[in-house]
């Protein structure tokens, strides 16, 4: 069963860049819930960031994060004193948003993919898809597809690099990536 009428396409070209307060980069929000919620009010938030310089991450109390390198040589994240190399693209790394986190760039600017969820309320699963597959959207879940490299077709809808498709109707959707597409499944642990 396909659900083309329930795909909300979010084009990269329509996404504004928000400069960081410390001047170290910019963030482009792909999607969030509830729509229009600020940084203090979201249940989940997905973004792409251009990281230009090293420095500390902003703390997000009560938030769980998953970060994935998309472009560049990578970075070393020091999370609560333990260093983690993020030097291979398309390998998600999960860490608590309230942990003291510092970033050191390994060879120039990077682009990373960020998934943030409110702890105890929403859980996210991040899968990187590079071959055709059927994406199942369970009842009471939302799936966000984000084309991270190349292009993709989501249930007949073409997606260019960094475009996204929000699937919020339960059912089966066909995904045909020509590159790498992130499939992020959000499940609420409490009533919305």
N, C-alpha and C positions, 0 to 999 in steps of 0.2 A: 504494500500500500504506500502510495506517495502522498505527500502533503504540501505540494508546491505553494498553495495559497497561504500556508502558515509559516513560510520562511520570510523573516525580516532581514533584508540585505543592508549591511552597514559598510558603506564604501570608504576606503582609506582616504580618498581625495576630499571627503567632506569632514574629516576629523581635524579639529584645531590642535595646535601644539601649545602646551602649557609649560613655560619655563619654570625650572626649579628655583626655589628661594635662594639656594646656595650658588646658583649659576653654573652648576656642573652638568646640566643636560636639560632635555625637554621630555615631556610625557604626552602621549596621545591616547586618550581613553577610547577603547574599542566599544565597551558596553559595561553597564552596571545595573544592579537591582537594589532598591527600586530606582527606576529611571529618574535622573536628575538629582539623586542623593549626593550630598557632598562627601568629603573624605571622612567625616565623622558619622555619617548616617547610612552607609551602604551595607548590604548583606553580602554582596559579592561585587567584585570590580575586576575588569580585565583591561590591560593597557600594553602598549609598546613604548619603550623608552630609548632615547638616544643618549647614551652615557658618554660625555666628552672628557670628563676629568675624574680622578680618584677622589674619594672622600667618604664620610659616613652616610649611611642610609637614614632617612627619617624614620623615627619609631612609629609603629602602628599598634598600640596596645589592644589586646584581644583579637588580633588578626593573625591568621595563618597565611603564609605566602608560598608560592611556587614560582621560581624564576627559571627561564630557559634562554640560553644564548642563541641568538638568531644570526647575527653577523659580527665579524671582528675576531681578533685573536683570543678574546676571553678576558676573564677577570678572576682575581682571588678574593673571595669573600671571607672575612674573619667574623664568625658568628659566635658571640659569647666567648671570645678568646681562641676558638678553634678555626683554623684556616681550611677552606674548601675551594679547590680549583674548579672553576666553571670555564673550561677551556675547549670543550667539544660542543659543537652546535647540536641543538635538538635533544638535549638530555636534561629533563626537568630536575630541579633541586628544591626540596621543600625545607622551610625553616620558619620559626615563629617571628612574626612581625614586630613583637615587642622586645626581641633580643637585640643587644648592642651589636650592630653590624657595620663593618667598614669594608670599603671596596678599593682594590688596587687593580688598575688596568694592566694587562699583560703585554700589550703591544698596540696602543692607540684606542680610539673610540670603538664602542660596541653598540649594538642594538639588542635589547633583551625584551622578552615576553613575560609579563607579570600577571599572575592570577592571585587575587586576595579574597579571602572569605572570612566572615565573622565567626570566630571560634564558638562551638557549641550550637550554632544556628544553621550553618551551611557547610557541607563538605564538597570538595571539588576533586575530580579525577582528571588528570591531564594526560592525554595520549597523543603521540605524534604519528600521523598516518601518511604513508608514502605509496600505498598501493590501493586499488579500488576496494571498497567495502561497503557494507550496509551499516548505517549508524542507527542504533535503536535508541529512541527517546522514551524512557519509562514514564508511567503516570507520575505526576507530582515531581517531575524533574525538568530541567532545561538543559539543552546542549548548545554550546557556542562553537562554531567552526571558524577558525581563523587561518587564512592562507599565509603561511610564514615564508615560503619560498616557491617560486614558479607561479603556477595558477592551479585552479581546481574548478570542478563543476559539482555543485551541491543540488541534487534532485533536479537537474536540468538548468540550474541557475549558475552562470559563469561567475567565478570569483578571480580577480586579479590579485597580485601580491599585496598582502596586508588587508585585503577586503575580508569581511566576516559575514556569517549567516547565523542568525539566532533562530533556533528551533524550539518552540515552546508548546507544541502539540504532540502528544504521545503518538508514536508510530514509527515506521521504518523509512529511512531516507537513504538515497544512494549518493555516495561520495566518490568522486573520481579525481584524485590529486595528480597533478603533473609537477611534482616537487614535494613539498612537505606542508601538511595542514594539521594544525592543532585541533583536536576534538576535546572540548572541556565540558564535562558533565557536572552539573550542580544539583545536589540533592539537599533539600531542607530537612533538618532534624526536628524542627519545631514548626508549628503552623505559621503560614505567612501572614 
